[in-house]
Amino acid sequence: MSGSPEELDRLVSVLVDNAVKYCDDNGSIRVRLEQRKREIVLTVTNPCASLTTQDTRRMFDRFYRADASRSRSTGGNGIGLSIAQGIVSRHEGSIRARKLGSELELRVTLPNG
């Protein structure tokens, strides 16, 4: 895989930081990195029962905050996932969010090679 080491480091940091901030109390965060023949897949999953499917459609919008009351206690300004999306785009990859029951899965796919 080729790319900017600084940007890829920032990408991982943003995704993990987001999972930590919005993880349900006493929840576990899972980070998985998978190398495939033509792509690298990074998946970050965390419990986030209050998140809706509607939120997953907007969470990459700059300044979007899914839960304003919780956002005040976690800090941040709603640009982290937008930054992550920009990094992924510059590396010709894709990023998506989906709700899996009470969990949020963020999946990044980047070209390998």
C-alpha distances in whole Angstrom, upper triangle without the diagonal:
4,7,10,10,14,13,11,14,16,15,15,18,20,19,21,23,24,25,27,29,30,30,33,36,35,32,29,25,22,19,17,13,12,10,11,11,9,8,8,11,13,17,19,23,26,30,31,34,36,33,34,32,33,31,28,28,29,27,24,27,28,30,31,32,33,36,37,40,37,35,37,37,33,33,30,31,29,26,23,22,22,20,18,18,18,14,13,15,14,10,12,12,15,17,20,23,25,28,29,32,33,29,26,23,20,17,14,11,8,7,5,5
4,7,8,12,11,10,13,15,14,15,18,19,20,21,24,25,26,28,29,30,31,35,37,36,33,30,27,25,21,19,16,16,13,14,14,12,11,11,14,15,19,21,25,28,32,32,36,37,34,35,33,34,32,29,29,29,27,24,27,27,30,30,32,33,36,37,40,37,35,37,37,33,33,30,30,28,25,23,22,22,19,17,17,16,13,12,14,12,8,11,12,15,17,21,24,27,30,31,34,34,31,28,24,21,19,15,13,10,8,7,7
4,6,9,8,7,10,12,12,13,16,17,18,20,21,22,24,26,27,28,29,33,35,35,32,30,26,24,20,19,16,17,15,17,17,15,13,12,15,15,18,20,24,27,30,31,34,35,32,33,31,32,30,27,27,27,25,21,24,24,26,28,29,31,33,35,37,34,32,34,34,31,30,27,27,25,22,20,19,19,16,14,15,13,10,10,11,9,6,10,11,14,16,20,22,26,29,30,34,33,30,27,24,20,18,14,13,10,10,10,10
4,5,5,6,9,10,10,13,14,15,17,19,20,21,23,24,26,27,28,32,34,34,32,29,26,24,21,20,18,19,18,20,20,18,16,15,17,16,19,20,24,27,30,31,34,34,32,33,32,32,30,27,27,27,24,21,23,22,25,26,28,30,32,33,35,33,30,32,32,29,27,24,25,24,20,18,18,18,14,13,15,13,9,11,12,10,8,12,13,16,17,21,23,26,29,31,34,34,30,27,24,21,19,16,15,12,13,14,14
4,6,5,6,9,10,11,12,14,16,17,18,20,21,22,24,26,27,31,32,32,30,27,23,22,19,18,16,18,17,19,21,19,17,14,16,15,18,19,23,25,29,30,33,34,31,33,32,33,30,27,28,27,25,22,24,24,26,27,28,30,32,33,35,32,29,31,31,27,26,24,25,24,21,18,18,19,15,14,16,15,11,12,15,13,11,15,15,17,18,21,23,27,29,30,34,33,29,26,23,20,19,16,16,13,15,14,15
4,6,5,6,9,10,11,12,14,16,16,18,20,21,22,24,26,29,31,31,29,27,23,22,19,20,18,20,20,22,24,22,19,17,18,16,19,19,23,25,28,28,32,32,30,32,31,32,29,26,27,26,23,21,23,21,23,25,26,28,30,30,32,30,27,29,29,25,23,21,22,21,18,15,16,17,13,12,15,14,10,13,15,13,12,16,16,18,18,21,23,26,29,30,33,32,29,26,23,20,19,16,17,15,17,17,18
4,5,5,6,9,10,10,12,14,15,16,18,20,21,22,24,28,30,30,28,26,22,21,18,19,17,19,19,21,22,20,17,15,16,14,17,17,21,23,26,26,30,30,27,29,28,28,25,23,24,23,20,17,19,18,20,22,23,25,27,28,30,28,25,27,27,24,22,19,20,19,15,13,13,13,10,9,11,10,6,9,11,9,9,13,13,15,15,18,20,23,26,28,31,30,26,23,21,17,17,14,15,13,15,16,17
4,5,5,6,9,10,11,12,14,15,17,18,20,21,22,26,28,28,26,23,19,18,15,15,13,15,15,18,19,18,14,12,13,11,14,14,18,20,24,25,28,29,26,28,27,28,25,22,23,23,20,17,20,19,22,23,24,25,27,28,30,28,25,28,27,24,23,20,21,20,17,14,13,14,11,9,11,11,7,8,12,10,9,12,12,13,13,16,18,21,24,25,29,28,24,21,19,15,14,11,12,10,13,13,15
4,5,5,6,9,10,11,12,14,16,16,18,20,21,25,26,26,24,22,18,17,14,15,13,16,17,20,22,21,17,14,15,12,15,14,18,20,23,24,28,28,26,28,28,29,25,23,25,24,21,19,21,20,22,23,23,25,27,28,29,26,24,26,26,22,21,19,20,19,17,13,14,15,12,10,14,14,10,12,15,14,13,16,15,16,16,18,19,23,25,26,29,28,24,21,19,16,16,13,15,14,16,16,18
4,6,5,6,9,10,10,12,14,15,16,18,20,23,25,26,23,21,18,18,15,16,16,18,19,22,24,22,19,16,16,13,15,14,18,19,22,22,26,26,24,26,26,26,23,21,22,21,18,16,18,17,18,20,20,22,24,24,26,24,21,23,23,19,18,15,16,16,13,10,11,12,9,8,11,11,8,11,14,13,13,16,15,16,15,17,18,21,24,25,28,27,23,20,18,15,15,13,15,15,18,19,20
4,5,5,6,9,10,11,13,14,15,17,18,22,24,25,22,20,16,16,13,14,13,16,17,19,22,20,16,13,13,10,12,11,15,17,20,20,24,24,22,23,23,23,20,18,19,18,15,13,16,16,17,18,19,20,22,23,26,23,20,23,23,19,18,16,17,15,12,9,9,10,8,5,9,9,7,8,11,11,11,14,12,12,11,13,15,18,20,22,25,24,20,17,15,12,12,9,12,12,15,16,19
4,6,5,6,8,10,11,12,14,16,16,20,22,22,19,17,13,13,10,11,11,14,15,18,21,20,16,13,12,9,10,9,13,14,18,19,23,23,21,23,23,24,21,19,21,20,17,15,18,18,19,20,20,21,23,24,26,22,21,23,22,19,19,17,18,17,15,11,11,13,11,8,12,13,10,11,14,15,14,16,14,14,12,14,15,18,20,21,24,22,19,16,14,11,11,10,12,13,16,17,19
4,6,5,6,8,10,10,12,14,15,19,20,21,19,17,13,14,11,14,14,17,19,22,25,24,20,17,15,12,13,11,14,15,18,19,22,23,21,23,24,24,21,19,22,20,17,16,18,17,18,19,19,20,21,22,23,20,18,20,20,16,16,14,16,15,13,10,11,13,11,9,13,14,12,13,17,17,16,19,17,17,15,17,16,19,21,22,25,23,19,17,16,13,14,13,16,16,19,20,23
4,6,5,6,9,10,10,12,14,18,20,21,18,17,14,14,13,15,15,19,20,23,26,24,20,17,16,13,13,11,13,14,17,17,20,20,18,21,21,21,18,16,18,17,13,12,15,14,14,15,15,16,18,19,21,18,15,18,18,14,13,11,13,11,10,6,7,10,8,7,10,12,11,12,15,16,16,18,16,15,13,14,14,17,19,21,23,21,18,15,14,11,13,12,15,16,20,21,24
4,6,5,6,9,10,11,12,16,18,19,16,14,11,11,9,12,13,16,18,21,24,22,19,15,13,10,9,7,10,11,14,14,18,18,16,18,18,19,16,14,16,16,12,12,15,15,16,15,15,16,17,19,21,18,16,19,18,15,15,13,15,13,12,8,7,11,10,7,10,13,12,12,15,16,16,18,15,14,11,12,11,14,15,17,19,18,14,11,10,8,10,10,13,15,18,20,23
4,5,5,6,9,10,10,14,16,16,14,12,8,9,8,11,13,16,19,22,25,24,20,17,15,11,10,7,9,10,13,14,18,18,17,20,20,21,18,17,19,19,15,15,18,18,18,18,17,17,18,20,21,17,16,19,17,14,15,14,16,15,14,11,11,14,13,11,14,16,15,15,19,20,19,21,18,17,14,15,14,16,17,18,20,18,14,12,11,10,12,12,16,17,21,22,25
4,5,5,6,9,10,14,15,16,14,13,10,12,12,15,16,20,23,25,28,27,24,20,18,14,13,10,12,11,14,14,18,18,17,20,21,21,18,17,20,18,14,15,17,16,16,16,15,16,16,17,18,15,13,15,14,10,11,10,13,12,12,9,10,13,13,11,15,17,16,17,20,21,21,23,20,19,16,17,15,17,18,20,21,19,16,14,14,12,15,15,19,20,24,25,28
4,5,5,6,8,12,14,16,14,13,10,12,12,15,17,20,23,25,28,27,23,20,18,14,13,10,10,10,12,11,15,15,13,16,17,18,14,13,16,15,11,12,14,14,14,13,11,12,13,15,16,13,11,14,13,10,11,9,11,10,10,7,8,12,12,11,13,16,15,16,19,20,20,22,20,18,14,14,12,14,15,17,18,16,13,11,11,10,13,14,18,20,23,25,28
4,6,5,6,9,12,13,10,9,7,9,10,13,16,19,22,24,28,27,23,20,17,13,11,7,7,6,9,9,13,13,12,15,17,18,15,14,17,16,13,14,17,17,17,16,14,13,14,16,17,13,13,16,15,11,13,13,15,13,14,11,11,15,15,13,15,18,18,18,21,22,22,23,20,18,15,14,12,13,13,14,16,13,10,9,9,9,12,14,18,20,24,25,28
4,6,5,9,10,11,9,9,7,10,11,15,18,21,24,27,30,30,26,23,20,16,14,10,10,8,10,10,14,15,14,18,20,21,17,17,20,19,16,17,20,19,18,17,15,15,15,17,16,13,12,15,13,9,12,12,15,14,16,13,13,17,17,16,18,21,20,20,24,25,25,26,24,22,18,18,16,17,17,17,18,15,13,12,13,13,16,17,21,23,27,28,31
4,6,9,10,12,11,12,11,14,15,18,21,24,27,30,33,32,28,25,22,19,17,13,13,10,11,10,13,13,13,17,19,19,16,16,19,18,14,16,18,17,16,15,12,12,12,13,13,9,9,11,9,6,8,9,12,12,13,11,12,16,16,16,18,21,20,21,24,25,26,27,25,23,19,18,16,17,17,18,19,16,14,13,14,14,17,19,23,25,28,30,33
4,6,9,11,10,11,10,13,15,18,21,24,27,29,33,32,28,25,22,18,16,12,11,8,8,7,10,10,9,13,15,16,13,13,16,15,12,15,17,17,15,14,11,10,9,12,12,8,8,12,10,8,11,11,13,12,14,12,12,16,17,16,18,21,21,21,24,26,26,27,24,22,18,17,14,15,14,15,16,12,11,10,12,13,16,18,22,25,28,30,33
4,6,8,6,8,7,11,13,16,20,23,26,28,32,31,28,25,21,18,15,11,9,6,5,5,9,10,10,14,16,18,15,15,18,18,15,17,20,20,19,17,14,13,12,15,15,11,12,15,13,11,14,15,17,16,18,15,15,19,20,18,20,23,23,23,26,28,27,28,25,23,19,18,15,15,13,14,14,11,9,9,11,13,16,19,22,25,29,30,33
4,6,5,8,10,13,16,19,23,25,29,31,35,34,31,28,24,21,18,14,12,8,6,5,7,9,10,14,17,18,16,16,20,20,17,20,22,23,21,19,16,14,13,15,14,11,13,15,13,12,16,17,19,18,21,19,18,22,23,22,23,27,27,26,29,31,31,32,29,26,22,20,17,16,14,14,13,10,9,11,14,16,19,22,25,28,32,33,37
4,5,9,11,15,18,21,25,27,31,33,37,37,33,30,27,24,20,17,14,11,9,9,10,12,14,17,20,22,19,20,24,23,21,23,25,26,24,22,19,17,15,17,15,12,15,16,13,13,16,18,21,21,23,21,21,25,26,24,26,29,29,29,32,34,34,35,32,29,26,24,21,20,18,18,16,13,13,14,17,19,22,25,28,31,35,36,39
4,7,10,13,16,20,23,26,30,32,36,36,33,29,26,23,20,17,14,11,9,11,12,15,16,20,22,25,22,22,26,26,23,26,28,28,27,25,22,20,19,21,19,16,18,20,16,15,19,21,24,23,25,23,23,27,27,26,28,31,30,30,33,35,34,35,32,30,26,25,22,21,19,18,17,14,13,15,17,19,22,25,28,31,34,35,39
4,7,10,13,16,20,23,26,29,32,33,29,26,23,20,16,13,10,7,6,9,10,13,14,18,20,22,20,19,23,23,20,23,25,26,25,23,20,18,18,20,19,16,18,20,17,16,19,20,23,22,23,21,20,24,25,23,25,28,27,27,30,32,31,32,29,26,23,21,18,18,16,15,14,11,10,12,14,16,19,22,25,28,31,32,35
4,7,10,13,17,19,23,25,29,30,26,23,20,17,14,11,8,6,7,10,13,16,16,19,21,23,21,20,23,24,21,23,26,26,26,24,22,20,20,23,22,18,19,22,19,17,20,21,24,22,23,20,20,24,24,22,24,27,26,25,28,30,29,30,27,25,21,20,18,17,16,15,15,12,10,12,13,15,17,19,22,25,28,29,32
4,7,10,13,16,20,23,26,26,23,20,16,13,10,7,6,5,7,10,14,16,15,18,19,22,19,18,21,22,18,20,23,24,23,22,20,19,19,22,22,18,19,21,19,16,19,19,22,20,21,17,17,21,21,18,20,23,22,21,25,26,25,26,23,21,18,17,15,15,14,14,15,13,10,10,10,11,14,16,19,21,25,25,29
4,7,10,13,17,19,23,23,20,17,14,10,8,6,5,6,10,13,16,18,17,20,20,23,20,18,21,22,19,20,24,25,25,24,22,21,22,25,25,21,22,25,23,20,22,22,24,22,22,19,17,21,21,18,20,23,21,20,23,25,23,24,21,19,17,16,15,15,15,13,15,14,11,11,9,11,12,14,16,19,22,22,26
4,7,10,14,16,20,20,17,13,11,7,6,5,7,9,13,15,18,21,19,21,21,24,21,19,21,22,19,19,23,24,25,23,23,22,23,26,27,23,23,25,24,21,22,21,23,21,21,17,16,20,19,16,18,20,18,17,21,22,20,21,18,17,15,15,14,15,16,15,18,17,13,12,10,10,10,11,14,16,19,19,22
4,6,10,13,16,17,14,10,8,6,5,7,9,12,15,18,21,23,21,23,22,25,23,20,22,24,21,21,24,26,27,26,25,24,26,29,30,26,26,29,28,24,26,25,26,24,23,20,18,21,20,17,18,21,19,17,20,22,19,20,17,16,14,15,15,16,17,16,19,18,15,14,11,11,9,10,12,14,16,16,20
4,7,10,13,14,11,7,6,5,7,9,12,15,19,21,24,26,24,25,24,27,25,21,24,25,22,21,25,26,28,27,27,26,28,31,32,29,28,31,30,26,27,26,27,25,24,20,18,21,20,16,18,20,17,15,18,19,17,18,15,15,14,15,16,17,19,19,22,22,18,16,13,12,10,10,10,11,13,13,16
4,6,10,11,8,6,5,6,8,12,14,18,21,23,26,28,26,27,25,28,26,23,25,26,24,23,27,28,30,29,29,29,31,34,35,32,31,34,33,30,31,29,30,28,26,23,21,23,22,18,19,21,19,16,19,20,17,17,14,15,15,16,17,18,20,19,23,23,20,18,15,14,11,10,10,11,12,11,14
4,7,8,6,5,6,9,12,15,18,21,25,27,29,32,29,30,28,30,29,25,27,28,26,25,28,30,32,31,32,31,34,36,38,35,34,37,36,32,33,31,32,30,28,25,23,24,23,20,20,22,19,16,19,19,16,16,14,15,16,18,20,21,23,23,26,27,23,22,18,17,13,12,10,10,10,8,11
4,6,5,6,8,11,13,17,19,23,26,28,31,33,30,31,28,31,30,26,27,29,27,25,29,31,33,32,33,33,35,38,40,37,36,39,38,35,36,34,34,32,30,27,24,26,25,21,21,23,20,17,19,20,16,16,14,15,16,18,20,21,24,23,27,28,24,23,19,18,14,13,10,10,9,8,10
4,6,8,11,14,17,21,23,27,30,32,34,36,33,34,31,33,32,28,29,31,30,28,31,33,36,35,36,35,38,41,43,40,39,42,42,38,39,36,37,34,32,29,27,28,27,23,23,24,22,19,20,21,17,16,15,16,19,20,23,24,27,26,30,31,28,26,22,21,17,15,12,11,9,7,9
4,7,10,14,16,20,23,26,30,31,34,35,32,32,30,31,30,27,27,29,27,25,28,30,33,32,34,34,37,39,41,39,37,41,40,37,37,35,35,32,30,27,24,25,24,21,20,21,19,16,17,17,14,13,12,14,16,18,21,23,26,26,30,31,28,25,22,20,16,14,10,9,6,5,7
4,6,10,13,16,19,23,26,28,30,32,29,29,27,28,27,23,24,25,24,22,25,27,30,29,30,30,33,36,38,35,34,37,37,33,33,31,31,28,26,23,21,22,21,18,17,18,16,13,14,15,12,11,9,11,13,15,18,20,23,23,27,28,24,22,18,16,12,10,6,5,4,4,8
4,7,10,13,16,20,24,25,28,30,27,27,26,27,26,22,23,24,22,21,24,25,28,27,28,28,31,33,35,32,31,34,34,30,30,28,29,26,24,21,19,20,19,16,16,17,15,12,14,15,12,12,9,11,12,14,17,18,21,21,25,26,22,20,16,14,10,8,6,5,6,6,10
4,6,10,13,17,20,21,24,26,23,24,22,24,22,19,20,22,20,18,22,24,26,25,26,25,28,30,32,29,28,31,31,27,28,26,27,24,22,19,17,19,18,14,14,17,15,12,14,16,13,13,10,10,10,11,13,15,18,18,21,22,18,16,12,10,7,6,5,7,9,9,13
4,7,10,14,17,19,22,23,21,22,21,23,21,17,19,20,18,17,20,22,24,23,23,23,25,27,29,26,25,28,27,24,25,23,24,21,20,17,14,17,16,12,13,16,14,11,15,16,14,14,11,11,9,11,12,14,16,16,20,20,16,14,10,8,6,5,7,8,12,12,16
4,6,10,14,15,18,20,18,19,18,20,18,15,17,19,16,16,20,21,23,21,21,20,22,25,27,24,23,26,25,22,23,22,23,20,19,16,14,17,17,13,14,17,16,13,16,19,16,17,13,12,10,10,10,11,13,13,16,16,12,10,7,6,4,6,9,12,15,16,19
4,7,11,12,15,17,15,17,17,19,17,14,17,18,15,15,19,20,21,19,19,18,20,22,23,20,20,23,22,18,20,19,20,18,18,14,12,16,16,13,14,17,16,15,18,20,18,19,16,14,11,11,10,11,12,12,15,14,10,8,6,5,7,9,12,14,18,19,22
4,7,9,12,14,13,15,15,18,15,13,16,18,15,16,20,21,21,20,18,17,18,21,22,19,19,22,21,18,20,20,21,19,19,16,14,18,18,15,17,20,19,18,21,23,22,22,19,16,13,12,10,10,10,9,12,10,7,6,4,6,9,12,15,18,21,22,26
4,6,9,12,11,14,15,17,15,13,17,18,15,17,20,21,21,19,17,15,16,19,19,16,16,20,18,16,18,18,20,18,19,16,15,19,20,17,19,22,21,20,23,26,25,25,22,19,16,14,12,11,10,10,11,9,5,6,7,9,12,15,18,21,25,26,29
4,6,9,9,12,14,16,14,14,17,18,16,18,21,23,22,19,17,14,15,18,18,15,16,19,18,16,19,19,21,19,21,18,17,21,22,20,21,25,25,23,26,29,28,28,25,22,19,16,13,12,10,9,9,6,4,6,9,12,15,18,21,24,28,29,33
4,6,6,9,11,14,11,11,15,15,13,16,19,20,19,16,14,11,11,14,15,12,13,16,15,14,17,17,19,16,19,17,16,19,21,19,20,24,24,23,26,28,28,28,25,22,18,16,12,11,9,10,9,6,5,6,10,12,15,19,22,25,29,30,34
4,6,8,11,13,12,12,16,17,15,19,20,22,21,18,15,12,11,15,15,13,15,18,17,16,19,20,21,19,21,20,19,22,24,22,23,27,27,26,28,31,31,31,28,25,21,18,14,12,9,10,8,4,6,8,12,15,18,22,25,28,32,33,37
4,6,10,11,10,11,15,15,14,17,18,20,18,15,12,9,8,12,12,10,12,15,15,15,17,18,19,17,20,19,18,20,23,22,23,26,27,26,28,31,31,31,28,25,21,18,15,13,11,12,11,8,9,10,14,16,19,22,26,29,33,35,38
4,7,8,6,8,11,11,10,14,15,17,16,13,11,7,8,12,13,11,12,16,16,15,17,17,17,15,17,17,15,17,20,19,19,23,24,23,25,28,28,28,25,21,18,15,11,10,8,10,10,8,8,8,11,13,16,19,23,26,29,32,35
4,5,5,7,9,10,10,14,15,18,17,13,12,8,10,14,15,14,15,19,19,18,20,20,19,16,19,19,16,18,21,20,20,23,25,24,25,28,28,28,25,21,18,15,11,9,7,10,10,9,10,9,12,14,17,20,23,26,30,32,36
4,5,5,7,9,10,13,14,18,18,14,14,11,13,16,19,18,18,22,22,21,23,22,21,18,19,19,16,18,21,20,18,22,24,22,23,26,27,26,22,19,16,12,9,7,6,9,10,11,11,10,11,13,15,18,21,24,27,30,33
4,5,5,7,9,12,12,15,15,12,12,9,12,15,17,17,17,20,22,21,22,21,19,16,18,18,16,16,20,19,18,21,23,22,22,26,27,26,23,19,16,13,11,10,10,13,14,14,14,12,14,15,17,20,22,25,28,31,35
4,5,5,6,9,10,13,13,9,8,6,9,12,15,14,14,17,19,17,18,17,16,12,14,15,12,14,17,16,16,19,21,20,21,24,25,24,22,18,15,12,9,9,9,13,14,13,13,10,12,13,16,18,21,24,27,30,33
4,5,5,8,10,13,14,11,11,9,12,15,18,16,16,19,21,19,19,18,17,13,14,14,11,13,16,14,13,17,19,17,18,21,22,21,18,15,12,8,6,6,7,11,13,13,11,8,9,9,12,14,17,20,24,26,30
4,6,8,9,12,14,10,12,11,14,17,20,19,18,21,23,21,22,19,18,14,15,15,12,12,16,15,13,16,19,17,17,21,22,20,18,14,12,9,8,8,10,14,16,16,15,12,13,12,14,15,18,21,24,27,30
4,6,5,9,10,7,9,8,12,14,17,17,15,19,21,19,19,17,15,11,12,13,10,10,14,14,12,15,17,17,17,20,21,21,19,15,13,11,9,11,13,16,18,18,16,13,14,13,15,16,19,21,25,28,31
4,5,8,9,6,7,7,11,13,16,15,13,16,18,16,16,14,12,8,9,10,7,8,11,11,10,13,15,15,16,19,20,20,17,14,11,10,8,10,12,15,17,16,15,11,12,10,13,14,17,20,23,26,29
4,6,9,7,10,11,14,16,19,18,15,19,20,18,17,14,12,9,8,8,5,5,8,8,7,10,12,12,12,15,17,17,15,12,9,9,9,12,14,18,20,19,17,13,13,11,13,13,16,17,21,24,26
4,6,6,9,11,14,15,18,18,15,18,20,18,17,14,12,8,8,10,8,6,10,11,9,11,14,14,14,17,19,19,17,15,13,12,12,15,17,21,23,22,20,17,17,15,16,16,19,20,24,27,29
4,6,9,12,15,14,18,18,14,17,19,17,15,12,9,6,5,8,8,5,8,11,10,11,14,15,15,17,19,20,19,17,15,15,15,18,20,23,25,24,22,19,19,16,18,18,21,22,25,28,30
4,6,10,12,11,15,15,11,13,16,14,12,9,6,4,5,9,9,8,11,13,13,14,17,18,18,20,23,23,22,20,17,17,16,19,20,24,25,23,22,19,20,18,20,20,23,25,28,31,33
4,7,9,9,13,13,10,13,16,14,13,11,8,5,7,10,9,9,12,14,13,15,18,18,19,21,23,24,22,19,16,15,14,16,17,21,22,20,19,16,17,16,19,20,23,24,28,31,33
4,6,6,9,9,7,10,12,11,11,9,8,6,9,11,10,11,14,15,16,18,20,20,21,24,25,26,24,21,18,17,14,16,16,19,20,18,17,15,17,16,19,20,24,26,30,32,35
4,6,9,9,8,11,13,12,13,12,11,9,12,13,12,14,16,17,17,20,22,22,23,25,27,27,24,21,18,16,13,14,13,16,17,15,14,12,15,15,18,20,24,26,30,32,36
4,6,5,6,9,10,10,12,12,12,11,14,15,15,17,19,20,20,23,24,25,26,29,30,30,28,25,21,19,16,17,15,18,18,15,15,14,17,18,21,23,27,29,33,35,39
4,5,5,6,9,10,10,11,10,10,14,15,16,17,20,21,21,23,25,26,27,30,31,32,30,27,23,22,19,20,19,22,22,19,19,18,20,20,24,26,29,31,35,38,41
4,5,6,7,9,11,12,13,13,17,18,19,20,22,23,24,27,28,29,30,33,34,35,32,30,26,24,21,22,20,23,22,19,19,19,22,22,26,28,32,34,38,40,43
4,5,5,6,9,11,12,12,16,16,17,19,21,21,23,25,26,27,29,31,32,33,30,28,24,22,19,20,18,21,20,17,17,16,19,20,23,25,29,31,35,37,40
4,5,5,6,7,8,9,12,13,14,16,17,18,20,22,23,24,26,28,29,30,28,26,22,21,18,20,19,22,22,19,18,16,19,19,22,24,27,29,33,35,38
4,6,6,8,9,11,14,15,17,19,20,21,23,25,26,27,29,30,32,33,31,29,26,25,22,24,23,25,25,22,21,20,23,22,26,27,31,33,36,38,41
4,6,9,12,13,16,16,18,20,21,22,24,26,27,28,30,32,33,34,32,30,26,25,23,24,23,25,24,21,20,19,22,22,26,27,31,33,36,38,41
4,7,10,11,13,13,15,17,18,18,21,23,23,24,27,28,29,31,29,27,23,22,20,21,21,23,23,20,18,17,19,19,22,24,27,29,33,34,37
4,7,9,11,11,14,16,16,17,20,21,22,24,26,27,28,30,28,26,23,23,21,23,23,25,26,23,21,19,21,20,23,24,28,29,33,34,37
4,6,8,8,11,12,13,14,17,18,18,20,22,23,25,27,25,24,20,21,19,21,22,25,26,23,21,19,20,18,21,22,25,26,30,32,34
4,6,8,10,11,12,14,16,16,18,20,21,22,24,26,25,23,20,20,19,21,22,25,26,24,22,19,21,19,22,22,25,26,30,32,34
4,6,7,8,10,12,13,14,16,17,18,20,22,23,22,20,17,17,15,18,19,22,23,21,19,17,18,16,19,19,22,24,27,30,32
4,6,5,6,9,10,11,12,14,15,17,19,20,19,17,15,16,15,18,20,23,25,23,21,18,18,15,17,17,20,21,24,27,29
4,5,5,6,9,10,11,12,14,16,17,19,17,16,13,14,14,17,19,21,23,22,19,16,16,13,15,14,18,18,22,24,27
4,5,5,6,9,10,10,12,14,15,16,14,13,10,10,10,14,16,18,21,20,17,13,13,10,12,11,15,16,20,22,25
4,5,5,6,9,10,11,12,14,15,14,13,10,12,12,16,18,21,24,23,20,16,16,13,14,13,16,17,20,23,25
4,5,5,6,9,10,11,13,14,14,13,11,13,14,18,21,23,26,25,22,18,17,14,15,13,16,16,19,21,23
4,5,5,6,9,10,11,12,11,10,8,11,12,16,18,21,24,23,19,16,14,11,11,9,12,12,16,18,21
4,5,5,6,9,10,11,9,8,6,9,11,15,18,20,23,23,20,16,15,11,11,9,11,12,15,18,20
4,5,5,6,9,10,10,10,10,12,15,18,22,24,27,27,24,20,18,15,14,12,13,13,15,18,20
4,5,5,6,9,9,10,10,13,16,19,22,25,28,27,24,20,18,14,14,10,12,10,13,16,17
4,5,5,6,5,6,7,10,13,17,20,22,26,26,22,19,16,12,11,7,8,7,10,13,15
4,5,5,6,7,8,12,15,18,22,24,28,28,25,21,19,15,13,10,10,9,11,14,16
4,5,8,10,12,15,18,22,25,27,31,31,28,24,21,18,16,13,12,10,11,14,15
4,6,9,11,15,18,21,25,26,30,30,27,23,20,17,14,11,10,7,8,10,11
4,7,10,14,17,20,24,26,29,30,27,23,20,17,14,11,9,7,7,10,12
4,7,10,14,17,20,22,26,26,23,20,17,13,11,7,5,4,6,10,12
4,7,10,13,17,19,22,23,20,17,14,11,8,6,5,7,9,13,15
4,7,10,14,16,19,20,17,13,10,7,6,4,6,9,12,15,18
4,7,10,13,16,17,14,10,8,6,5,7,9,12,15,18,21
4,7,10,13,13,10,7,6,5,6,9,12,15,19,21,25
4,6,10,11,8,6,5,7,8,12,14,18,21,23,27
4,6,7,6,5,6,9,11,15,17,21,24,26,30
4,6,5,6,7,10,12,16,18,22,25,27,30
4,6,8,10,14,16,20,22,26,29,30,34
4,7,10,13,16,20,23,26,30,31,35
4,6,10,13,16,19,23,26,28,31
4,7,10,13,16,20,23,25,29
4,6,10,13,16,20,21,25
4,7,10,13,17,19,22
4,7,10,13,15,19
4,7,10,12,16
4,7,9,13
4,6,9
4,6
4
